Amino acid sequence: LAQAFGPKCDAVIIAPDQIRMSVTLRDGIVRGFLALFGLILAACVLTWFVLIYGNLPVVLAEDADVCPDGSVLGGIDTCVNYTDDYDGGRCHGGTMRYPCACVEGYTPYATRFYIWSEFYYFRCCSGGDGTSSQCGTRAYIDVAAGMLMGLGSLGFIACNILIYFAPRARVVPLGPEDKEIEAPTNQLDGEWLHKNIEMKKWAVSKSDLLQFRRLVMHAIRDGRIKPTERDQFDPTDFTQGPSMYTVTEQYIKPVTKNAGSPSWALMKHPEGIECDLFITHGWAEGVFEFVDKVISSWPIEATGAYVCFLSNPQNLDIGGLIASPQESPFAKSLASAKQMLVIPNLKGSIYTRIWCVYEAYLAYTWKKPIYTARAPVPHFWLKIVRVILFTAAVTGVAVLVISQIPADSNDPVQMTQNILFYCAMVVLLSLRCFFKTKHHEWPIVPFCIYFVATLGVFSRAMLSYRKSFKRSNSTSFFVFTALFAAGMEADRLLAVEGAKQRKQLKTGFAGINEAQSANPADKERILAEIADDGVEHEVNRAVDVLLEMNLSVPETREVMENAGSLGDVSKWSRTMLAISLFWWITNPNQVWLGRVMEVYEPQEAPQTLRYVVFALVLAESVLFLGLFFRMPPERKAFAEKTLWIILLLSILSFTGIWKGLNYELAYTFGANPLVLALSIAGPARVSRAPLGPRLVRLFFGRNPFATREVPRQVQDPEEKPKKPESIPVDPTEAYDGKPKDPKDPKVQSEKSLVVDGALEAHVLEQMLEEYNTLAL
């Protein structure tokens, strides 16, 4: 409004209740829409499973009641060419290619159908010209297509409105608990609390961070937090906000001082809460950027998090607390935490700060899982639902187009289907190249995603004309196409955000010796401790692993030592998950219909084997999906990569190269167990096998024959490096153990490399590693 009215409008004041109402209404609409969509989808899937595995027909009318009043039921001989002795000898037809047809003087009426079958069963009643648009697929295709096109289009438009016209700020009024923070009724003794409450209990909860965000927003709006010469933040921008320095000086210190000078954490929880999440960050980032990333990446199992500017008492002298890095609140809280969360920011790498480097070193040596937080993708779920609704609308359009094709037009339809299929493959390969070369942000990428969904839907619609729209395979493929496009869009959005986080972590980092501290004495103490332990090389290594793989857990560290660099292993492909869902859900369906019920395939195996194959395929499907959704991110990334095994196998079947009983036995007793075994073992165990490193590299898209990096062993933090006896610098010279003349020039030159008369063992190890690297 200010921009629209120009300089005459200096400010626009909106009541908090109005903002809260608009935000609540929008959120309610979105949640209601998603809930309704989920319920409809769940009901459809449940009905589909019951009809398939129960082999239940959908009865439209009984034979005795199918004919209208005044019409006489005809016999089987009144059907045209399509008769069947199965199920009492009913006529069957009703597809787009082979519609229901009776002899002249009769009209077809559908009586029942099975989900797995291409055809409808119908009977002929006297009267009419032998055809009817109310029998078979044509009876519902126009209505279903219209509904899909209409609802999909309206939903697509609604998603765009919610995305592009969403309110930018979420200013909500303060509640009684919020007001109690700024005007406390009870005074605390901050100094006593921090002496008696264990450091590992100086933590805040997820709800505390959300409350802190609200309070800071109001403090900015009220003018209590203002831009400074050092921090020229935009008071109207609630995505970045003021830096931690500004917030601490202008807000945290006054509020906590008014409460008795405890830290914000102990002001909220005087008894303390256990820290099971350690958050490392740089103070230069905006407070809203920080909180949003933490909330977006908060682990489900975490209850309390150590956040230095909220956990440490800002009004007390904490110099004594951090005089010894190992005894500091940072170290004590990290020792208690189950994992560490790294918060990148737009200002630069947090590893240009010495305390962040030290925290990474401790987490690495103590084998704590380290994860990188990601900013929430704006309107992530709305964009995913938008793709699904677009696919639904396109499905409606495709079905309406197909319904206009005359009966028995198989050849031109098949040719068109093949053209559309190969065009879709070309677009998919292009998308694969964009994703592999990390060009997810290019504008053409989302266009290709929508385009490939369109091609896939039209190609399947052409096949459904030749087969049947109601057949279970056709229905599941239309749903799969929507999920597949949604998976690609999710991968694109997350990859764009992940690339930003990696860039933010790397910007400005040049090694631990270049890291800075507001207090130069802190840097000297930390570097001295690292030097005393002789692990400077390992500290740089710890940060390098995190920057390269976007997370660092014991398993990925072992994988990197065995198989080398694998790139970003923190994300897994939603596209491959969609493909695997199609595989794991439809395979039991195909085996049940084709082998057990002998619908599609003649009997090629003993009855016992058919049931065994079905039971195994069903168990494998349930086991993989159950395990996958319980895996941590790094295990999901590897399990998702192993799905390429079944993807390649399914391509052989889809192209008609390999089908039949042998194909089903191959994936039941071969491909599926292999995928399960690799997923359960995980990348670390696989990399220990003789050919494991090559296999792991192959799955992660790396050259399996490339030489990996030379392993750098991380020393146990509790073990001090031992100093051996004095040895000669020249490794080719034998040492006789006799004391040498200190005036000997050669001995004096050796002293330049000898510390207290002994050459550090790790120096020789490092020299050997460098030599081996050059040799390789």
N, C-alpha and C positions, 0 to 999 in steps of 0.2 A: 504493500500500500504506500509506503514511503517513497518507493521508486516511481510509482504510478502518479502520485500527486506532486512529486518534485520537491523543491526547496520549501514550499509552503507547509509541508508536513514534516515536522522535526522528529516526531515519535508516534508510534502507534501503541496504545495501551489496551491490553486485552485482559479481562478479569480471569484469574486463575481457574475459577469454576467453569468458565466457558471453554477454556483450553482443555481442562480435564474432561469435560463432557464430550468435546469433539474427538479427543484421542480415545476415550473409552468407547464411544460409539463406533469409531473406525475399527478398533481392536475387536469389539464384539462382533462386527460384521465379518471380519476376516476369520475369527475363530469359529463362528457359526457356519460360515461357508465351508471351511475345511472339515468341520465335524460332519456336516451333512454329506459332503462328498465322500468322506471315509465310510460313513454308515451305508450309503448306497453301494459303494464298491464292495464292502464286506458282505452285504446281503447277496449281491450278485455272485460273488465267488462261492459263498456257502451253498447257494442254490445249485450252482454249476456242479460242484463236487457231489452233492447228494444225487443229482440226476445221472451223473456219469457213473459213479461207483455203485449206486443202487440199481443201475440199469432200469430206471423208471421212465415210462413214457409220459409225455405231456398229452393228456386226453382232452381233445377239443369237443368231441361229441361221440356218443355211442352210435353204432350202425343203425340201430332201430329208430334213433331220434335225429339222424343227420339230415334227412330230407324235409323240406318245408311242407306245410299243409297243402294237400292237393297234388303232391308229387309222389311218384312211385320209385322205390329203390331198385336200381338195376343190378344185374349180375356182373361177374368178373368180365364177361365177354363184352360189356359196354365200355371198358377201358380201351384206350388206343395204345397198343404195343407194350404198355408197362404193367405187367401183372407179376404177382409174386405169391408163392404158396406159403411163405413164412407168415406166422401169426394169423392163421385163419384165411389166407388167400385174399389179401386186400390189394387194391391198385396202389401203385406208388409212383411219385414224380414230384412236381412242385418246385423244382429249381428254376433259376433264371434261364438256364440252357434248355432244360426239359420241363416245361410247365405241365400242370395237370391238364389232361385231355381226355374227353369221352367221345363216343361216336355221335354223329349228328342226331339231335333230338334229346340229348342228355346234358346235364351240367355237373361238373365235379365239385364236391364238398369235402374239405379236409376233416379227418376224424382224429388223428393222433400223429405224434412224431417223437423220435428219440434225438437227444442232443448230439449223439455221436454220428448219427446217420445223415447222409446227404439229402435223403428224400423225405417226403410226407406220405402218409397213408391217406387215401381218399376213397370215396365211393361216388358212383354216378347216379343222379336222380333225374327222372324224366323231365323234359322241358329244357329249352335252350339250344345253343348252337354248338355245344361240345367244349367250350372254353369258359373260363371264369377268372377274373382278376382278384377274386376273394379266396382263392385256393393256393396254398403254398406260400413261397417267399413273397410273391407280389401282394399278398394280402396285408402285410405289415411293413414292407420295405420302405414305402413312401413315408409312412408315419414315423417309423424309427429314424429314417434319414433326416426328416424334417426336424425331429426333436434333437438329434445330435447336432445338426447344423445350427439350429436356433439357440439351444442352451450353450453349446460350445462358443458360439460367436458372442453371445451376451456375457458369458463368463470371461472370455478373452478381453472384451472391452472393459468390463468391471475391474479386472486385474490391472490393466493399463491406467485406469483412472486412479486406483488406489496407489499405484507406484509413482505416477508422475505428479499427483496432486495431494500427496501425503503431507501432513503438517511437519515442518522442519524441527520444531522444538517441542519438548515434552515437559512443560513447566506445570507442576501439580502443586496444589496447596499443601502446606505442612500440617501434619497431624499432631495430636497431643504428645506423642513420643518424640517427634522431631523438635517440638518447642521445648521439651524438657531438656534436650541436649544443650540448647543455647541459653536456657535460663534454669539451671539446675536448682533443685530444692535442697539437695544434700551435698555437703562438702566432703571431698576425699583427701586423704593424705598421700599425695603422689609419691613422695620420697619413700614413705614407709611401704607402700604397695610394691614399688620396684625393687625394694630390698628383700621383700618376703615372698613375693610371687615369682615362681621359677620363670626364667627367660623364655623357655619353650611354651609358656602359656600366655605370652603377650601376642595374642592373635585376634583377628577380626573374622566375622562370618560373612557369608555372601550377602545376607540382608543388610549387614552393617555398611557394606560398600554401596549398595543401592541407596541406602539412607544418606550416606555421605555425599553421593552425587546430587541428590535432591537439595540438600542443605547448601552445597556450594553454588548450585544454580540460583537459589534465592539470595545468597550473599552477593553474587555478581549483580543480580538485578537490583538489589537494594543499595549497591554502591559500596559495600564493605570490602569487596575484592576489586581492586582497580589495576589497570595496566601500569607498569613501571617502565623505567628507562631500559631495564634489562629484559623485561618481558612485555612486549607490545602486543598482547593478545586482543582478539576481537570480542568485546563483551556480548555481542549478539550471536556468536558462534558457539553452539552447544555440542559440537562434535570434537573440537580440540580443547579449548579452554585454557586457563592459565597454567603455568608450569607448577611443579611441586614446590619449588622455591617460593613462588608467590603465594600459593595456597597455604603453605606452612607458616610463613611470616604473617600474612594478613588475616588468616582465619583459624588455623589449627592452634597456634600459640595463644591467641586471645581466648578462644573457647575453652581449651583445656586449663588455662591459668585460672579462669573463672570457676572451674570445677575442682581446683586444688592441685593443679599441675601434674596430673598423671598423663600417661600417653592416651591417645584416643582409644586404643584397644582396652586398656584397663578402666578408662572412664565408662566405657560401655559394659565391660564385664569385670568388675573389681575382683572377682574370684579367679579370673583367667579362664581361657578355654584352650584345649590342647591344640598345638600347631601340627597339622598333618599336610600342609601345603606351604612351600616356601616360594615367595614371589620375588624375583630379581628384576630390577628395572633401572632406568636412568631418570634422574630428576628433571631433565630438561623437557620431557614430554608433557603434553596437555593432560590435565586431570581427567577430562571426559574421555579422551583417547585411551588413557590407562584403564579406567573403570570399565569401559565398554569391552575392551579386549579381555580383561580378567573375567568378567561375567560371561562373555561368550565362550571362554575356554575353561571355565570352572569345572573340575572333575566331579562326577556325580557323587563319589564316595567321600569327598573332602568336606570337613566341617569348619575348620579354622585355618586361616592363612596368616603368615607373617608378612607384613608390609612395613618396611622400615619407617616411613614417615608417619604411619599410624601406630606402629607398635612401640617405637622408641619414644621416651618422654622428651618432647621438644623444648620444654621450659626448664629442664634440669641439666646439670653438667654431666654429659655422658662421656666425657673424655676418658674417665677411668674405666668405663664399660668396654671401650674398644681399644684400650692400650695394648692388650694382647689379642691379636686376631683370633686365636684358637679359643679364647674365653669370652669373646664378644657375643652379644645377642644374636648376631648373624649366624655364627657358628653353632651356638646352642640350639637355635630354632631349626637350622638346617639339619642338625643331627636328629632332631625329633621328627622332622617332616618325612613323609613317605615319598614325596616327589617334589620337583622344582619346576616352576613355570616361568619361562623367560618372556618378558614383555618388550617387543621391539617398539620403536617409535620413529616419527618422521624427522626428528632432529639429527639422528646419527646413531651409530652402533653403541649399545650399552656397554660393550667391551672396551670402549675408550675410557671407562671408569674402572679404577683399580679394584674397588670393592666388588664390582660385578665379576671381574676376572677371578678374584679370590673365591667368590661364591661358586663360580663354575668349576674351579679347581677342586674345591672341597666336595661338591656334588659328584664330580667325575671320579675322584679317588675313593669316595665312600660308596660308590656304585648306586647313587640315587638316580631314578629316572628323571630325565630333563626333557620337557616339552616346550615347544614354542607356541605362544598364544597367537591367535589370529583375530583380526578385527571382524566383527559381525558383518557379513555381506549384506548391504542394504536390500531389504525386501527379498531376501533369499527365497523363502517359501512361496511368496507371491509369483516370483519369476518361474519357479518350478511348476506351479499350478497353471500358470499362463501357457506354458508349452503343452501341458497335458490337454488343456481346453482347446488350444489351437488344433491339436491332433484330432480331438473329437469332432470339431467343426469340419475339418478337412475330410474326415471319415464320412460324415453326413453328405458332403458335396460329392465325394467319390461314389457313394452308394446311389445317389440320385442320378448321377451320370450313367452308371452301369445299368440302372433300371430302364433306361431308354434304349438299350441295345436290343435288337430283335432276337428272338429265340434261335438257337442252333447257329450262332455266329462264332463258332469255336476258333477257327483259324486266325481271323484278324485279331480277335481278343488275345489269343496266346502270343501272337507276334508283338502286340502292344505291351503285354505283360513283360516279355523278355527285354524289350527296349527300356522300359521303366526300371526294371531290376538292375540292368547293367549301368544305367545312369546313376542309380542310387549307390552302386558299388564305387563308381568313380568319385562321387561326392564324399563317400565314407573314407576313401583313401586320402582325399584332400584334407579332410578333417584330421585324419591320423597324422598327416604330415604337419599340420598346424599345431597339433597338440605335442607332437614329438619335438618340434623345434621351438616350443614354448612361445608361440604367437597367439595365445588364447585371447589377448586383448584386441586383436584385429577386428574391425567392424564386420568383415566378411564371415567370421566364424559363426556368430549367432544366426546369420542368414543361412549359412550352409546347414545348420542344425534343423532349422524350420523346413528347409528345402528337402533334406533327406527324409524327414518325417512325411512330407507330402508325397514324395516318390514312393516310399515304402507302403503308404496307405493305398495309393492308387494301384500299385502293383498287386497287392494282396486282394484288392477289390476285383481286379481282373481275374485272379485265380478263383475267387469266390463265385464269380459268375459261372465258371466252368465246373465248379464243385458245388458248394452251397454256402450261403452266408451264415446259416445257423449252426453249421458243423463246429464241433468244439475247437478244432484246430484254427478255424477262421476267426472265431471269437477271441481266443487266447492271443492270436497274432496281432489283432487290432489293439488289444490292451498292451501287449508287449511293445508294439511300436511307440505307443505313448510313453511307456516307462523308459524305453530306450532313449528317446529324444530328451526326456526329463533328466535321465542320467548324464547324458552329454552336456546338457546345460548346467547341471550341478557341478560336474567336473570343470567346466570352463570357468564358472564363477569362483570356485574354490582355488583353482590354479592361479587366476589373476590376483586374488588376495594373498595367496601363499607366496607368489613372486615378490609382492611388495614387502612382505615380512622378511624374506631372505635378504632382499636388498637393504632393508633398514638395519638388519643385524650386521651386514658386512661394511656399510658405509663408514669409513674413517678408521677401521680397525687395522693396526699395523704391528701387532704383537704386544705382549704384556708390558714390555719395557716402555712403550709409548703411552700406556694408560695413565690417566691423570686422577688426581684427587683434590677435593677442596682443601684438604689439610695435607701438605707435603709430607708431614711426619707419618701419616697413615700409609702412604705409598712406600716410604722407606722401610717401615716395619713389615709390610706384607712382602715386599720384594726380598727383604732379608730372610724372612721365614722360608720363602720358596727356595732361595739360594742355599740356605742351610740344609734343606732337604734334598737339594740337588735335582729338582724336578721342574726346572724352568722349561725344558723341552717338552715335558708331559703336559704342563699347563697350556702351552701354546697348542699342543695336540688336542687337548680337551675342547678348546674353543673351536679349533678347525673342524673337528668332528661335528660339533653342533651346527656350525655354519654350513657345512656340506650336506648333512642329512636332515636338518631341521628338527631333529630330536636326538637325544643321546640316552639310551638305556643299556644295561649290561648286554642284552642280546645283540643290539645293533653294533655295539663296540666290538664284540667278538666277531661278528660278521665282517666288519670293516677290516679287522686284523687278518682274517682268513681270506676274504674275497676282494678286498680293496674297496674303493669308493663306489657307491651305488646311487648317488644322487639323493634327492629328497624322498625319504621313506616314511614321511609323516602322513602322507595322503594315500588314499586308495580310491580306485575308480568306481564310481557309481554306475557307469556304463557297463562295466564287466559284471557288476552285481545284477543289473537288469537282465543281461544275457544269461547269467547263471540261474536266475529265477525262472526264466523261460525253460531252461534245460531241466532243472530239478523238479519243476512242476509238471511239465508235459511228458517227460519220460515215463514216470509211473502210469500216467494216463494212456500213453501209447502201448505200453506193455499189457496193461489190463485189457484194453480193447482188442489189441491185435493178437495177443497170445492166449489170455485166459478166456476171453469171450469169443475169440476167433472172428472178429468183425472184419478187420482189414486183411488179415493174413491167414492163409490156410494153415492147418496144424502141421508144424515142422518139428515139434519136439514133444517128448513125453509129457503127460499132464503134470507130473510132479515137478519136472524141471521148469515148466511154465510158471507154476506158483512160486517156486524158489526164486526165479529171476525177478518176478514182481515184488516179492517180499524184500529182496536185497536192494532193488532200485529204490523202493519207498524208504527203507531204512537209511540208505546212503543219502537220500535227499534231505530227510529230516535231520540227520546227524550233521551234515555240512552246514545247513542253514542255522541250526541251533548253536553250533560252535562258532560260526562266523560272527554272529551278532554279539557274542560274549568276548571276542578277542580284543586285545589292546590295538591301537592304531598300527603299530609296526608289524604285528602279526597279521592284521587284516590286509596290509599292503602286500605281504608275501603270499597269503592265501589267495588273494585276488589275482596275482600274477600266475599262479598255478592253473587258474581256470582256462588259460590258453590251450591247455591239453585237450579239454573237452570242446573248446571252440573249434579247434582244428578238426577234431573228430566229427563234430556236427556239420562242418562244411562238406565233408565227404558224403554225408547222408543227404544234405540239402541239395547238393548238385546231382544226386543219383548215382554217384560212383560206388558207394557201398551201402547196402541196405540188407534187411532180412535178419534172420536169426543170428548169424555170425556177428553182425554188427552189434546187435543187442548184447550178445555174450561178451563182446570186446569191451563195451563200456561198463557192463555190470561187474565183470571180474577183472578188468584191467584199468581203464581210464578213471572211473570213479574211485576205486580204492587207492589208486596212486595219488590222486588229488587230495583225498582225505588224509593219507599217510603223510604227505609233504606238509599239508596245512597243520596237522597236529604236531609234527616234529618241529616246525618252525625253522626260520632261516639259519639260526645259530647251529642247531644240530645237523642240518643238512650240509652246512659249510665245513663240518668236521670230517665228512666222508671223503674218500679218496678223490672222487670227481665232484664233490659237493661245491667247492668254490666256483668251478666253471658253470655248474648248473644254476647256482644262485645268480651269478652274473647274467646268465642267459635269460632267466626269468625277469630280471630287472632291466632288460634291454641293453645290457652292456656287452662288450666283446668278450666272449668266454675264453678266448685264447690270449687276451692281453695280460701282460705281467702286472700283478698287483703291486701296490706300494710296499716298501719294506716295513714290516711291523715295528712299531715303537712300543716297547713294553712300559706299562704304567706301574710305577713302584708303589708298594704298600705304604700308605701314609704313616703307619706306625713304625715302619722299619727305616732306620737311618742308614745312609750309605756308608759302607765300611771303607776304610782307607788301608790299602795294602802296604806291604813293605816297599821301600824305595827300589824302583826298577829303572833300568836305562830307558831313555827316550827312544833310542833306535831299537825297534823290535827284532832286528836281525842280529843284534849283539847279545851274546850269552852273558848272564849275570852270575858272577861267581860267589856272591854273598860276602865278599871281603869289603871292609870299609875303604872308601875312596878318599883321596887327598882333597880337602875342601878348597885348596888353592889351584887344583887342576882346572884349567879353563873349560874343559868339557863338562866337569861336574858343575861349575858355576853356571854354564848355559842350561844345564838340566834343571837348575833350581827355578828358572823362570817358568817352567811348566809343572813344578812340583809344589804341592801345598803341604807344609810341615813335613817335608822329606818324603812324601808319598804322592804318586800320581793318582788322581781320582779315577776309579774304575769306570765310571760312566763316561769319562772323556774318551777313553779308548773305545768303548762300545759305540759312542757316537761317531768317532772317526771311522770305525769299521763299517757302520751303516752307510756313511757317506761314500766310502770306497765301493761298497757293494752296489749302491745306487748307481754310481757312475759306470761301474762295470756292466750292470744290466742294461 
